[in-house]
Amino acid sequence: MNPRQACLNCIARQPAAPFEAALWVAAEHDPGVTPAQLLSDLQTLQLTVSAGLPLLPVRELAQPLLRKLNALGYAQDEFHPLRPDAALLHKVLTRKRGQPLALGLLALELARRLDIPLVGVNFPGHFLLQVPGADHLLDPCGGRRLYPQDCRELLARQFGTGMELRAEHMATASAAQMLQRLSRNLRQLHSSQDLYMAALKDAERVFELGPATAADYLARAGLYQRLDCPQAERFDVEHALLLTDDPVQRLRLAERLQGLPGAVQRLH
């Protein structure tokens, strides 16, 4: 079984296994990655974290778990520009640095093993965690509690003051949504390093994990353009045109299609 199919199988499993799926994403980019070995090696970290947790009800152990990980050196990768290592889990486990989503996936796996209730939250620009039913969210990069006002401030730092906090920003993320977000992150990070074939793998995985957006089609179209695949680029631009409601973007996409092979030629 190839890494892509193994990843998808982890998502289809009941219950889903997002951490293992993310390891298979890493294996798709690095044939030297052995997910089964990494899952086994995680037992050592699990024992270390477990030994450092206070004697509290399990519902109160999520924040101590995140703080313990931070005390062990796991923190947000602040390197600029950010590299794919910040999202590839085998690199995150080695370097102890990663994007919030990567650190969140690690925390969710440890919480699962320790029977600590914890779910992912697809907050825009910064993946978060939550104990089901709690009145606050948790930052996977250290365990800080975030209440609605904190979330508004985080949103403003990421996108400016014009973006309002909405209910969907606080929604629980499914395993497929987390892996789709991871794939989008990797698509961007590989593209920024001019690793277009690697980015194309991530772009294709986005489509296999759930509904794609106009932005997803345009991102893949941009990769096809870089790789000199005009017919594939046309296919994605056409689909982006069907999905977008922005009249300005629709005009630009229509003009872009006219410059690609396969455009309908007008007779004069």
Secondary structure, DSSP 8 states (H G I E B T S, - for coil): --HHHHHHHHHHSSS--HHHHHHHHHHHH-TT--HHHHHHHHHHHHHHHHHTS-S--GGG-HHHHHHHHHHTT-EE---SS--GGGT-HHHHHHHSEE-HHHHHHHHHHHHHHTT---EEE--TTS-EEE-TT-SSEE-TTT--EE-HHHHHHHHHHHH-TT----GGGG-B--HHHHHHHHHHHHHHHHHHTT-HHHHHHHHHHHHHHS---HHHHHHHHHHHHHTT-HHHHHHHHHHHHHH---HHHHHHHHHHHHTSTT------
